[in-house]
Amino acid sequence: MKDPVHSNNYPNSFYTATARYQKERPALSGSLEVDVCIVGGGFSGVNTALELAERGFSVALLEAKRVGWGASGRNGGELIRGIGHGVDQFRDQIGDSGVEALGRMGIEAVEIVRKRVERYNIGCDLQMGYCDLALKPRHMDEMAAEREELKALGYGYDLKILDREQVGEVIGSDRYLGAMVDMGSGHLHPLNLVLGEAVAAEEAGVQIFEYSPAEKIIKGDKPRVVTPNGEVSCNYLVLCGNAYIGHKLESHIGGKVLPAGSYVVATEPLSDAQAAEIIPQNMAFADLSVALDYFHLSADRRLLFGGLCNYSGKDPRDITGALRPNMERVFPQLKGVKIDYEWGGMIGIGANRLPQVGRLPDAPNILFAQAYAGHGVNATHMAARVIAEMLSGQAERFDVFDKVKHMTFPGGPALRSPLLAMGMLYYRMKDLL
């Protein structure tokens, strides 16, 4: 990859090339005291800061690199309903009401983003319309089951299931058995979203410091965060570093999230005819396999195509070379099209694939949010809201997340990725059946 982890620069991505709201912020220098200190300047951190500032808290946010430098500014840009994978597995921990609450929050999460974009007039190319894609007959059954679950929750958007003969209405590919159209989900420019939200947070009074990695956390009645040139003391600390939090900074949560690579390419701008042929209704897409492909058109008609979720800790030497065969398998009519950008980054995944939102057992005034398992655009915004609710005295929805137990990956940092890579290989083999 062309953007090593030790670099402070944004990756050479399509998002970076078309970024708005660009602003370089200072590093923390000296001592500062606030109500809440937040570590991490991605979707989770920025939106927690904004939610709290809107409620009257004084907030400082510390980012090791640049706002949106990590997964928030590198992801596939798909805004898809839902939080977690297979939430029924948590029924014995959170009860029927908790499972229903997670389902409703998965719907609300998308609405939070939509309303935030509208309220703050954030130019992030938000476009509604999304399709799940079926590669196997069981995927059709899964879509039908989810449709019924969402209807039972009162989902406010029509969910239309298309068979093989109908799927051409939404995608110019012969690869799929069917699809489920959801006009309540969509796609956007994620870096512009988080940068626009950071501007909104600053206008609400949040102090944001870049180039200010948290080097040490000192627990106590008033936690302190030490950076290379400064220190913040606070009543509450919120850790939002996700895949970048590190085992050393806080071992309790660092051991529960695995950094996994995901990669994206952006083609040259397509002609109007090409764009209309492959994606006639400008929707976003993802298939339902474990090693999924996801893709949509940018505002200037590039195909953004992602996948290759990698649990080994090693990046592909040639992102374009690895992703192009997948892209051309979906859209053979784009064979040989020029790729203008390639990039990747680390997403955070937990063992049970439910976002981890809670508090440290030895420090109840230190909270955390992480491990969104590839659904971070919406789930981060929901996590931010429930944390802000909890700090404002409304802990019901926070407690739903906090009651779920999360496994610490075995083997320590050195063995964690290889062990999970072996486990995911098992599920990928099952996916072939």
C-alpha positions, 0 to 999 in steps of 0.5 A: 500500500502507498499509505503506510501506517506511520504516515500522517498523510491521507491515502492517495484515494479518490476520496482524498482527491475530491475532499472538501472541508480540508483544514489542518488542525494544531497538535495539542500543546500544554494542559487542558481540562474538559468535561469529556475527552475523546480519543480518535477522529473518525466517525465515532469520535467526531460524532460523539463529540458533536452529540455531546457538544449539542448537549452542552458538554465541553469536549476535546478530541485527540487524533493521532493523524488527521480527522478521517485518516483511518477507516472513516475516510477510506471505506466503501462509502455504503450507508446500509441499514442494520447493526451487527450480524445475526443479533438473535445470538445475543437474546440470552444476554439482552432479552427480547427487548434488547434484540428488538432495540438493536433492530430499531437502532439499525434503522435509526442509524441511517436516519441519523446520517441523513438528518446530519447531512441535511442539518449541517448542509454537508456536501458528501454526495449522499444518494439513496438506493441500495441492493443486496445481491444473491449469489446462491439460492440460500441468499434469496431465502436470507433476503426474504427473511430479513425483509419480514424482520424489517417489516415487523419493525415497521421499516419505513421503506419498501423492500422489493425482492427481484428474481433473476429475470428482474435483477437487470432492472438495477444492475447490468450483470448476469452474475446474480440470482436476484436482489433486494432493493432498499431505498432506505439505504444508499451511498456517499463520500465518507471522507467528506462526511466526516470532515463536514461533521468535524467542522460542525463539531468545532462550530458547536465548541469542540476543540479538535487536535490532530497529530496528537496520539494518546501515549498514555491513559492515567485512570482515576476520578478524573482520567488524564490522557497524555500526548507527546506535547500535552495532557487532557484531564476530564470527567469522562474519557471515550476511546474511539480508536477502533482498529488503531486503538492498540493493545498497549494503550488499553489492553481490555479493548485492544484485545477484543478488536482485530484490524482487518484490511479492506481495499477499494479501486476507482475507475476512470470516469465512465461515459453516460452510456457505460454508467447507465448500462452497469448501474442504471438507477445509481444504487449501491450494491453488496453481495451476501457472500463472506468474501463480499464485493461491494460497489457503486458509482461516484458523483462523477460516474467512476465505479468504486469497487471494493472487497478483499477483506483480509484478516492476515495483517498483510496488504496485497502488493497490487490492489488493482491486480487483486481487485480487477478480476473480481470487478470484471467478473461482475462487469465484463463489459468494463474489461480493461477500463483504466483504474485511476485510484487504489487504496485500502485501510484497516476496519475493526472486527470483533469475534461476534461481529456486534459493535462493542460499546461499553465502559471499562470494568476497572474505570466506569468513567472511561467508555469505548466504541469500536468493532463495526465489522464493515458497517461503520458508516451507520453504526458509528453514528448510532454508537455516538448517540447512545454514548451521548445519551448515557452521559446525559443520564439516559443509559437504556440503549447504552446498556443494551450494548454494554451487557453483551460479552465480547471475547478477547482474541487468543494469542496476543497481538502477534498470533491474533490475525493468523488465528482469525484468518484460519477461522475465516477461511473455514467460513469462506469454504462453507460459502462455496457449498 
